[in-house]
Amino acid sequence: MTAFSRLLSGAAIGLAVAVTGGAAFAETPANMLVIANRIDDITTLDPAQSFEFAGADVIRNVYGKLVNFDPLDLEAGYQPDLAESWEVSEDKKTITFTMRDGVTFHSGNPVTAKDAEFSLRRAVILNKTPAFILSQFGFTPENVEETIVADGNTLTIKTDKPYATSFVLNCLTATIGSIVDMKEVMAHEQDGDMGNTWLATNSAGSGAYKVQSWKPNESVTMTSNPDFYLGAPAMERVIVRHVQESASQRLLLERGDIDIARNLNPEDIAGITGVDGVKIEEELKGRLMYAALNGKHPVLSKPKVKQAFKYLVDYEGMRDSFLNGQYTIHQNFLPQTYLGSVKENPFSLDIEKAKALLEEAGVPEGFEFEVGVREAQERIEIAQSMQNQLSQVGIKMNITLGTAAQILARYRARELDMYIGAWGPDYPDPQTNAGTFAYNPDNSDEAGATGLLAWRTAWDTGGLTAKTEAAVVEGDTEKRAQMYRDIQAEFREISPFVIMFQQIEQSAQRENVTDFSTGQAITAASYWQVTK
């Protein structure tokens, strides 16, 4: 047993003793929301740099954006937020936003067009992992003074091409579109970092909550903003606790020590279903579970080997056992519900076909490699299932476990032979995934395009980069949708990605919790509308 496992086991035993010791069931305060979730992936709370699931949850509740989503009506799409309206030029290359009057940051400073200008320019200039979401419109550190400009109460952005307006606005709903308090941030600048070091552990937003504290691998605590322009949240404090194990989350929920458990496995969901005072809510998410093969590996980069791996996955067996009810088979990079999504799932477990492909690739005797996996139960079990199937064709897969931050760092540095993990869309447009799975204009190590999954796997996309570039500027919606369908058909056959499942999030909640949203396809949770 690892030290990590012993710590978790000790925590679970301690909780069990507390329960069996006869203590009365707890109940969280009426004005406090307490959530158990795996948050070990958080590396920073700076919206210009954050690119992980748990960090996106925090930032969605702390920062306003020019446009945003109503958590109670996500199907309505983007809505005015800090910008109350916008106008688009005839050539579709210029959008002018009019800022909402009377909104203030947590500091008390007014939210202005200058803050919006600073925030978007800052994100481009810092050029951290998610910067490509903005730079894909032609914004560069050298031209932002001309392409992102505030004038009085308006902000104008000028793109390099006439993109569909919906695509641009959807991108501005991403985490990197958050508007930060320029005065507060620059007051904490260190060595020209534009406040990046300070914002890693602090907040300077105008949203429903502000960050009180973040303790890595332990918790995030947020306090409400009584001056939030949509109204003070009912939950005056939100605490997200890092609880790794499903059994521990379930025990905390049953005791009433938490309001929501977000990572229960199917067995614990089944065990808690029907328990008095507890309910289960389901949402089809945009999150995909996939494996990625490193193109720098001399064997994993072979086209026939990449194909073989897609026939060495027990999709149905995993779906019907340890992933039961929480994932559906999906083998395409666009999640269901997205424009251009498809339902073709051509791969199934076929050992003989895989053997034939490996023989064609010149590796009939198998080989050995390393896979990196986050310490999360379902991912470990997926890796173990794949390890078992691979062993049947002579391939030895060595599993390296680590925290999310550790494994992601190696994946982004192109160091892992294979990675097993999850990917969630940054905004509800097909380009959000096409532009990372199938787009890689510069495959050199020097490019450092860590936000692009194709780059992380050292894959030059076999011509799909150009097709993705064409799809993003297509003005006809149906033509654009068909272009993404075609890209996915080719992608399935040639890519180094083994896309396996789309998530169905089952969150277990105390019965008195209402209107909690995990974000559906946009994957980020919101708390300000929750009541108890």
C-alpha positions as CSV (number, residue, x, y, z in Angstrom):
1,M,0.0,0.0,0.0
2,T,1.4,3.4,-0.9
3,A,1.7,6.2,1.6
4,F,-1.1,8.0,-0.3
5,S,-3.4,5.1,0.0
6,R,-2.6,4.7,3.7
7,L,-3.5,8.3,4.3
8,L,-6.8,7.9,2.5
9,S,-7.6,4.7,4.3
10,G,-6.8,6.3,7.6
11,A,-9.2,9.2,6.8
12,A,-11.9,6.8,5.9
13,I,-11.4,4.7,9.1
14,G,-11.5,7.9,11.1
15,L,-14.8,8.9,9.5
16,A,-16.2,5.4,10.1
17,V,-15.3,5.6,13.8
18,A,-17.1,9.0,14.0
19,V,-20.2,7.5,12.5
20,T,-20.2,4.3,14.6
21,G,-19.4,6.3,17.7
22,G,-23.0,7.3,18.0
23,A,-22.6,11.0,17.0
24,A,-25.7,12.6,15.6
25,F,-25.9,13.3,11.9
26,A,-24.5,16.7,11.1
27,E,-26.0,19.4,8.9
28,T,-24.3,22.2,7.1
29,P,-25.4,25.7,7.8
30,A,-28.3,27.0,5.8
31,N,-26.2,29.7,4.2
32,M,-23.2,27.5,3.4
33,L,-22.6,25.1,0.5
34,V,-20.1,22.4,1.1
35,I,-18.9,20.2,-1.8
36,A,-16.7,17.2,-2.0
37,N,-14.7,17.0,-5.3
38,R,-11.4,16.1,-6.6
39,I,-9.5,19.4,-6.9
40,D,-5.9,18.2,-7.1
41,D,-5.7,19.4,-10.7
42,I,-5.8,23.1,-9.7
43,T,-2.4,24.7,-10.5
44,T,-3.4,28.4,-10.5
45,L,-6.5,30.6,-10.0
46,D,-5.3,33.2,-12.6
47,P,-8.0,33.0,-15.4
48,A,-5.3,33.8,-17.9
49,Q,-3.5,30.6,-17.0
50,S,-6.0,28.2,-15.5
51,F,-6.8,25.3,-17.8
52,E,-8.1,22.6,-15.4
53,F,-11.6,21.4,-14.5
54,A,-11.6,22.3,-10.8
55,G,-10.0,25.7,-11.5
56,A,-12.7,26.5,-14.1
57,D,-15.4,25.8,-11.5
58,V,-13.8,28.4,-9.1
59,I,-13.2,31.0,-11.8
60,R,-16.7,30.7,-13.3
61,N,-18.1,31.9,-9.9
62,V,-15.5,34.6,-9.2
63,Y,-15.2,36.5,-12.5
64,G,-17.7,38.1,-14.9
65,K,-17.1,38.1,-18.6
66,L,-18.3,40.1,-21.5
67,V,-20.8,37.4,-22.3
68,N,-21.7,34.4,-20.1
69,F,-24.3,31.6,-19.5
70,D,-27.3,31.5,-17.3
71,P,-26.9,28.4,-15.2
72,L,-30.7,28.0,-15.0
73,D,-31.0,28.2,-18.8
74,L,-27.9,26.9,-20.4
75,E,-29.7,26.0,-23.6
76,A,-30.3,29.7,-24.3
77,G,-26.6,30.0,-25.1
78,Y,-24.4,33.0,-24.3
79,Q,-26.1,36.1,-22.8
80,P,-25.0,39.6,-22.0
81,D,-22.9,39.8,-18.8
82,L,-20.5,42.6,-18.1
83,A,-21.3,43.8,-21.6
84,E,-24.9,44.7,-21.9
85,S,-24.9,44.7,-25.7
86,W,-22.7,44.5,-28.8
87,E,-22.7,45.5,-32.4
88,V,-21.0,43.6,-35.3
89,S,-19.5,45.4,-38.4
90,E,-20.7,44.4,-41.9
91,D,-17.5,42.6,-42.6
92,K,-17.9,40.6,-39.4
93,K,-14.4,41.4,-38.3
94,T,-15.1,44.0,-35.6
95,I,-17.3,43.6,-32.5
96,T,-18.0,46.6,-30.3
97,F,-19.2,45.9,-26.8
98,T,-21.1,48.4,-24.6
99,M,-20.3,47.8,-20.9
100,R,-22.9,47.5,-18.3
101,D,-23.1,50.5,-15.9
102,G,-23.0,50.2,-12.2
103,V,-21.1,46.9,-11.8
104,T,-18.2,46.9,-9.3
105,F,-15.3,44.6,-8.6
106,H,-14.9,43.0,-5.1
107,S,-12.5,45.8,-4.3
108,G,-15.2,48.4,-4.9
109,N,-13.5,49.6,-8.1
110,P,-16.0,50.1,-11.0
111,V,-15.9,47.6,-13.9
112,T,-14.9,49.5,-17.0
113,A,-14.1,49.0,-20.7
114,K,-10.5,49.6,-19.7
115,D,-10.6,46.6,-17.4
116,A,-11.9,44.5,-20.2
117,E,-9.2,45.8,-22.5
118,F,-6.5,45.1,-19.9
119,S,-7.9,41.6,-19.2
120,L,-7.9,40.4,-22.8
121,R,-4.7,42.0,-23.7
122,R,-3.1,40.6,-20.6
123,A,-4.2,37.1,-21.5
124,V,-2.6,37.4,-24.9
125,I,0.6,39.0,-23.7
126,L,1.1,36.4,-20.9
127,N,0.6,33.6,-23.5
128,K,-0.1,30.9,-21.0
129,T,-1.6,27.5,-21.9
130,P,-5.2,28.7,-22.8
131,A,-4.0,31.8,-24.8
132,F,-4.7,30.0,-28.1
133,I,-8.4,30.5,-27.4
134,L,-7.9,34.3,-28.1
135,S,-4.8,34.2,-30.3
136,Q,-6.7,32.1,-32.9
137,F,-8.4,35.3,-33.9
138,G,-5.1,36.9,-34.8
139,F,-4.4,38.6,-31.5
140,T,-0.7,38.8,-30.7
141,P,1.3,40.6,-28.0
142,E,2.5,42.9,-30.8
143,N,-0.9,43.9,-32.1
144,V,-3.2,44.0,-29.1
145,E,-2.9,47.7,-28.7
146,E,-4.6,48.1,-32.1
147,T,-6.9,45.0,-32.1
148,I,-8.3,45.2,-28.5
149,V,-9.2,48.9,-27.7
150,A,-11.4,50.6,-25.1
151,D,-13.0,53.9,-25.8
152,G,-15.1,55.4,-23.1
153,N,-17.8,52.8,-22.2
154,T,-17.1,50.5,-25.2
155,L,-14.6,47.9,-26.0
156,T,-13.8,47.0,-29.7
157,I,-12.1,43.8,-30.8
158,K,-10.9,43.4,-34.4
159,T,-10.2,39.8,-35.6
160,D,-8.0,38.9,-38.6
161,K,-10.8,37.1,-40.4
162,P,-14.6,37.3,-40.6
163,Y,-15.4,34.5,-38.2
164,A,-19.0,33.6,-37.3
165,T,-20.0,35.9,-34.5
166,S,-21.3,33.0,-32.4
167,F,-17.9,31.4,-32.5
168,V,-16.2,34.6,-31.2
169,L,-18.7,35.1,-28.5
170,N,-18.6,31.5,-27.4
171,C,-14.9,31.8,-27.0
172,L,-15.3,34.8,-24.8
173,T,-17.3,32.6,-22.4
174,A,-14.2,30.5,-21.7
175,T,-12.2,30.9,-18.5
176,I,-9.6,33.1,-20.3
177,G,-12.4,35.6,-21.1
178,S,-12.7,36.6,-17.5
179,I,-12.5,40.3,-16.7
180,V,-10.1,41.2,-13.9
181,D,-9.7,44.3,-11.8
182,M,-6.9,46.1,-13.5
183,K,-6.0,48.4,-10.6
184,E,-6.0,45.6,-8.0
185,V,-4.0,43.2,-10.2
186,M,-1.4,45.7,-11.2
187,A,-1.0,46.8,-7.6
188,H,0.4,43.3,-7.0
189,E,2.6,43.1,-10.1
190,Q,6.0,41.5,-9.6
191,D,8.9,41.9,-12.0
192,G,6.5,42.6,-14.9
193,D,4.3,39.5,-14.5
194,M,1.1,41.6,-14.8
195,G,-0.1,40.1,-11.4
196,N,0.3,36.5,-12.5
197,T,2.0,35.4,-9.3
198,W,-0.5,37.1,-7.0
199,L,-3.6,35.9,-9.0
200,A,-2.4,32.3,-8.7
201,T,-3.8,32.3,-5.2
202,N,-6.0,35.4,-5.0
203,S,-8.9,36.8,-6.9
204,A,-9.8,40.2,-8.4
205,G,-13.2,39.7,-10.0
206,S,-16.7,41.0,-10.0
207,G,-18.6,37.7,-9.8
208,A,-20.8,36.2,-7.2
209,Y,-17.9,35.0,-5.0
210,K,-14.4,35.9,-4.1
211,V,-11.6,33.5,-3.1
212,Q,-11.0,33.5,0.6
213,S,-8.4,30.8,0.5
214,W,-7.0,28.0,-1.7
215,K,-5.1,25.2,0.0
216,P,-3.7,22.9,-2.7
217,N,-5.0,19.4,-2.5
218,E,-7.2,20.4,0.5
219,S,-9.8,23.0,-0.2
220,V,-11.0,26.1,-1.8
221,T,-13.1,28.6,0.2
222,M,-15.2,31.3,-1.4
223,T,-17.2,34.1,0.2
224,S,-20.2,35.8,-1.4
225,N,-20.2,39.2,-3.0
226,P,-23.2,41.0,-1.5
227,D,-22.9,43.6,-4.3
228,F,-23.1,41.0,-7.2
229,Y,-25.1,42.8,-9.9
230,L,-27.5,39.8,-10.3
231,G,-28.2,39.8,-6.5
232,A,-26.4,38.5,-3.5
233,P,-26.1,34.7,-3.5
234,A,-28.1,32.7,-0.9
235,M,-25.0,30.6,-0.2
236,E,-22.8,33.1,1.6
237,R,-19.9,30.7,1.7
238,V,-18.9,27.9,-0.6
239,I,-16.3,25.3,0.5
240,V,-15.0,22.8,-2.0
241,R,-13.1,20.0,-0.1
242,H,-10.7,17.8,-1.9
243,V,-11.8,14.2,-1.1
244,Q,-10.2,11.7,-3.4
245,E,-12.1,8.5,-2.6
246,S,-15.7,7.8,-3.5
247,A,-16.3,5.9,-0.3
248,S,-15.2,8.9,1.8
249,Q,-17.4,11.3,-0.2
250,R,-20.4,9.0,0.2
251,L,-19.8,8.8,4.0
252,L,-19.5,12.5,4.3
253,L,-22.8,13.0,2.4
254,E,-24.7,10.4,4.4
255,R,-23.5,12.1,7.6
256,G,-24.7,15.5,6.4
257,D,-21.2,16.9,6.6
258,I,-21.3,18.0,2.9
259,D,-24.1,19.0,0.6
260,I,-22.9,17.6,-2.6
261,A,-20.6,14.7,-3.6
262,R,-19.3,14.9,-7.2
263,N,-17.2,11.8,-7.6
264,L,-19.1,8.8,-6.4
265,N,-18.5,5.6,-8.4
266,P,-21.4,3.5,-9.7
267,E,-21.3,1.2,-6.6
268,D,-21.6,4.2,-4.2
269,I,-24.3,5.8,-6.4
270,A,-26.3,2.5,-6.2
271,G,-25.7,2.3,-2.5
272,I,-26.8,5.8,-1.7
273,T,-29.8,5.8,-4.0
274,G,-33.0,5.8,-1.9
275,V,-31.2,6.9,1.2
276,D,-33.4,9.3,3.2
277,G,-32.4,12.9,2.6
278,V,-30.3,12.2,-0.5
279,K,-31.0,12.6,-4.2
280,I,-29.1,11.8,-7.4
281,E,-28.9,14.3,-10.3
282,E,-27.6,13.5,-13.8
283,E,-26.2,15.8,-16.5
284,L,-24.7,14.8,-19.9
285,K,-21.4,16.6,-19.8
286,G,-19.0,17.6,-22.6
287,R,-16.2,15.8,-20.9
288,L,-14.5,13.0,-22.8
289,M,-12.3,10.2,-21.5
290,Y,-9.5,9.3,-23.9
291,A,-6.0,7.9,-24.3
292,A,-3.3,9.8,-26.3
293,L,-0.2,8.1,-27.8
294,N,3.0,10.1,-28.1
295,G,4.2,10.6,-31.6
296,K,7.8,10.8,-30.5
297,H,7.7,7.1,-29.4
298,P,9.2,5.0,-32.2
299,V,6.5,2.3,-32.0
300,L,3.4,4.2,-30.8
301,S,3.8,6.6,-33.7
302,K,3.3,3.9,-36.3
303,P,-0.1,4.3,-38.1
304,K,-1.0,0.6,-37.8
305,V,-0.1,0.6,-34.1
306,K,-2.4,3.6,-33.5
307,Q,-5.2,1.7,-35.2
308,A,-4.5,-1.4,-33.2
309,F,-4.9,0.4,-29.9
310,K,-8.4,1.4,-30.9
311,Y,-9.3,-2.3,-31.0
312,L,-7.6,-3.1,-27.7
313,V,-10.2,-1.3,-25.6
314,D,-13.1,-3.1,-23.9
315,Y,-15.5,-0.2,-24.4
316,E,-18.7,-2.2,-23.6
317,G,-17.1,-4.1,-20.6
318,M,-16.0,-0.9,-18.9
319,R,-19.2,1.0,-19.7
320,D,-21.3,-1.9,-18.2
321,S,-19.2,-2.4,-15.1
322,F,-17.2,0.2,-13.2
323,L,-18.4,3.1,-15.4
324,N,-22.0,2.0,-15.3
325,G,-24.4,5.0,-15.6
326,Q,-21.5,7.5,-15.6
327,Y,-20.1,7.2,-19.1
328,T,-21.5,6.4,-22.5
329,I,-19.4,5.1,-25.4
330,H,-18.3,7.9,-27.6
331,Q,-15.3,7.7,-30.1
332,N,-15.3,11.2,-31.5
333,F,-13.8,14.5,-30.4
334,L,-17.0,16.5,-30.5
335,P,-19.4,15.6,-27.6
336,Q,-23.0,14.8,-28.3
337,T,-25.1,18.0,-28.4
338,Y,-22.4,20.0,-30.2
339,L,-22.8,21.3,-33.8
340,G,-21.2,18.7,-36.1
341,S,-21.3,15.9,-33.5
342,V,-21.7,12.3,-34.8
343,K,-22.8,9.0,-33.4
344,E,-20.5,6.7,-35.3
345,N,-18.5,4.4,-32.9
346,P,-16.8,2.0,-35.2
347,F,-14.3,0.4,-32.8
348,S,-14.9,-2.5,-30.5
349,L,-12.7,-5.0,-28.7
350,D,-11.1,-7.2,-31.3
351,I,-7.9,-8.9,-30.3
352,E,-7.4,-10.7,-33.6
353,K,-7.8,-7.6,-35.6
354,A,-5.3,-5.8,-33.3
355,K,-2.8,-8.6,-33.7
356,A,-3.1,-8.4,-37.5
357,L,-2.5,-4.6,-37.4
358,L,0.5,-5.0,-35.1
359,E,2.0,-7.6,-37.4
360,E,1.5,-5.2,-40.4
361,A,3.3,-2.6,-38.3
362,G,6.3,-4.9,-37.8
363,V,5.8,-5.4,-34.0
364,P,4.2,-8.8,-33.8
365,E,6.1,-9.6,-30.6
366,G,4.8,-6.6,-28.7
367,F,6.8,-3.9,-26.8
368,E,6.9,-2.0,-23.5
369,F,5.9,1.6,-22.7
370,E,4.7,3.9,-19.9
371,V,1.3,5.5,-19.4
372,G,0.6,8.4,-17.0
373,V,-2.7,8.3,-15.0
374,R,-4.1,10.6,-12.4
375,E,-4.9,9.1,-9.0
376,A,-8.6,8.8,-9.6
377,Q,-10.5,5.5,-9.3
378,E,-12.2,5.4,-12.7
379,R,-9.0,6.4,-14.6
380,I,-7.0,3.8,-12.7
381,E,-9.5,1.1,-13.6
382,I,-9.6,2.2,-17.3
383,A,-5.8,1.9,-17.3
384,Q,-5.9,-1.5,-15.7
385,S,-8.5,-2.7,-18.2
386,M,-6.4,-1.5,-21.1
387,Q,-3.3,-3.0,-19.5
388,N,-5.1,-6.4,-19.5
389,Q,-6.2,-6.2,-23.2
390,L,-2.7,-5.0,-24.3
391,S,-1.1,-7.9,-22.5
392,Q,-3.0,-10.3,-24.7
393,V,-1.1,-9.2,-27.7
394,G,2.3,-9.0,-26.0
395,I,2.3,-5.3,-25.1
396,K,3.5,-4.4,-21.6
397,M,2.0,-1.1,-20.3
398,N,3.6,0.2,-17.2
399,I,1.2,2.5,-15.2
400,T,2.6,5.6,-13.5
401,L,0.2,7.2,-11.0
402,G,0.4,10.7,-9.8
403,T,-1.6,13.8,-8.8
404,A,-3.4,15.5,-11.7
405,A,-0.8,18.3,-11.6
406,Q,2.1,15.9,-11.8
407,I,0.7,13.8,-14.7
408,L,-0.6,16.9,-16.6
409,A,2.9,18.5,-16.3
410,R,4.5,15.5,-17.9
411,Y,1.8,15.2,-20.6
412,R,2.1,18.9,-21.5
413,A,5.9,18.5,-21.7
414,R,5.5,15.6,-24.2
415,E,7.3,13.2,-21.7
416,L,4.7,10.4,-21.4
417,D,4.5,7.6,-23.9
418,M,0.8,7.5,-23.4
419,Y,-1.7,9.6,-21.3
420,I,-5.1,8.5,-20.0
421,G,-7.3,11.3,-18.9
422,A,-10.3,13.6,-19.6
423,W,-10.9,16.6,-21.8
424,G,-13.7,19.1,-21.4
425,P,-14.7,21.8,-23.9
426,D,-13.7,25.4,-23.1
427,Y,-16.7,26.9,-24.9
428,P,-19.8,25.5,-26.7
429,D,-18.6,25.6,-30.3
430,P,-17.2,22.7,-32.3
431,Q,-13.9,24.6,-32.8
432,T,-13.2,24.2,-29.0
433,N,-12.3,20.5,-29.6
434,A,-11.5,20.5,-33.3
435,G,-9.0,23.3,-32.6
436,T,-7.1,21.2,-30.1
437,F,-7.5,17.6,-31.1
438,A,-7.1,18.1,-34.9
439,Y,-5.2,21.4,-35.1
440,N,-1.4,21.8,-34.8
441,P,0.2,24.4,-37.1
442,D,3.7,24.0,-35.6
443,N,4.7,20.6,-34.3
444,S,8.2,21.7,-33.1
445,D,9.2,21.4,-29.5
446,E,9.9,25.1,-29.6
447,A,6.3,26.0,-30.4
448,G,5.3,25.0,-26.8
449,A,1.6,24.9,-27.8
450,T,0.6,23.1,-24.6
451,G,-3.0,24.0,-25.0
452,L,-3.3,21.9,-28.2
453,L,-3.7,18.2,-27.5
454,A,-2.3,17.4,-31.0
455,W,0.9,19.3,-30.0
456,R,1.1,17.4,-26.7
457,T,1.1,14.2,-28.6
458,A,3.6,15.5,-31.2
459,W,1.2,14.8,-34.0
460,D,1.2,16.9,-37.2
461,T,-2.5,16.0,-37.9
462,G,-2.0,14.7,-41.4
463,G,-3.7,17.7,-43.1
464,L,-6.5,18.1,-40.6
465,T,-5.1,21.5,-39.5
466,A,-5.9,23.1,-42.8
467,K,-9.4,21.5,-42.8
468,T,-10.0,22.8,-39.3
469,E,-8.9,26.3,-40.3
470,A,-11.4,26.2,-43.2
471,A,-14.3,25.0,-41.0
472,V,-13.9,27.7,-38.4
473,V,-14.5,30.5,-41.0
474,E,-17.4,28.8,-42.8
475,G,-20.5,31.0,-42.6
476,D,-23.1,28.5,-43.6
477,T,-24.0,26.6,-40.4
478,E,-24.9,23.3,-42.1
479,K,-21.9,23.3,-44.3
480,R,-19.8,24.0,-41.2
481,A,-21.4,21.1,-39.4
482,Q,-20.7,18.8,-42.2
483,M,-17.0,19.9,-42.3
484,Y,-16.6,18.9,-38.7
485,R,-18.3,15.5,-39.4
486,D,-15.8,14.9,-42.2
487,I,-12.9,15.9,-40.0
488,Q,-14.0,13.5,-37.3
489,A,-14.3,10.6,-39.8
490,E,-10.8,11.1,-40.9
491,F,-9.5,11.7,-37.4
492,R,-10.9,8.4,-36.1
493,E,-8.8,6.5,-38.6
494,I,-5.4,8.4,-38.4
495,S,-5.2,10.1,-35.1
496,P,-3.1,9.0,-32.0
497,F,-6.2,9.5,-29.8
498,V,-8.3,6.7,-28.5
499,I,-11.5,8.5,-27.5
500,M,-13.6,6.1,-25.5
501,F,-16.4,7.8,-23.5
502,Q,-18.5,10.9,-22.8
503,Q,-19.4,11.6,-19.2
504,I,-22.7,11.5,-17.6
505,E,-22.1,13.3,-14.3
506,Q,-24.1,11.9,-11.4
507,S,-23.9,14.2,-8.4
508,A,-25.3,13.1,-5.1
509,Q,-26.9,15.9,-3.2
510,R,-28.7,16.5,0.1
511,E,-32.4,16.7,-0.7
512,N,-32.6,20.4,0.3
513,V,-30.1,21.5,-2.3
514,T,-31.8,23.1,-5.4
515,D,-30.5,24.5,-8.7
516,F,-27.0,23.2,-8.5
517,S,-25.6,23.0,-12.1
518,T,-22.4,21.3,-13.1
519,G,-22.5,23.2,-16.4
520,Q,-23.6,20.4,-18.8
521,A,-21.6,20.7,-22.0
522,I,-19.6,23.7,-20.8
523,T,-18.3,21.6,-17.9
524,A,-18.0,24.4,-15.3
525,A,-20.2,24.4,-12.2
526,S,-22.0,27.5,-10.8
527,Y,-23.0,28.1,-7.3
528,W,-24.7,31.6,-7.1
529,Q,-28.2,30.3,-8.0
530,V,-28.1,27.5,-5.4
531,T,-30.5,27.6,-2.5
532,K,-31.2,25.2,0.4
